Amino acid sequence: PGIALLAEAVAAFHAALEVRTRDALPAQWAMTQNNLGAVLQVLGERSGGEAGIALLGEAVAAYCAALEVYTRSDLPADWAMTQNNLGIALQVQGARSGGEA
């Protein structure tokens, strides 16, 4: 049931992003992108194989999207939090990807 609940959370964040658009509500959009990234990251960590790596890639993309609004100069605390989350997602993705390069 945990994976199903995480998938529901992903769907809920995607639904929220239909209203919390970058143009209309940039700070809320970035927060929702960061939260989406967190759920995708957990889902990716719990999923195996290529599917898990792909979910981690989606988490990275969501964090990067949030960083379009959460800039170091304008929102340094949010920027740092999201950079931290991005770093963890990339670390897990890299560890799971294997290989030398």
Stockholm file with secondary structure:
# STOCKHOLM 1.0

chainA/1-101         PGIALLAEAVAAFHAALEVRTRDALPAQWAMTQNNLGAVLQVLGERSGGEAGIALLGEAVAAYCAALEVYTRSDLPADWAMTQNNLGIALQVQGARSGGEA
#=GR chainA/1-101 SS CHHHHHHHHHHHHHHHHHHSCTTTCHHHHHHHHHHHHHHHHHHHHHSCHHHHHHHHHHHHHHHHHHTTTSCTTTCHHHHHHHHHHHHHHHHHHHHHHCSCC
#=GC SS_cons         CHHHHHHHHHHHHHHHHHHSCTTTCHHHHHHHHHHHHHHHHHHHHHSCHHHHHHHHHHHHHHHHHHTTTSCTTTCHHHHHHHHHHHHHHHHHHHHHHCSCC
//
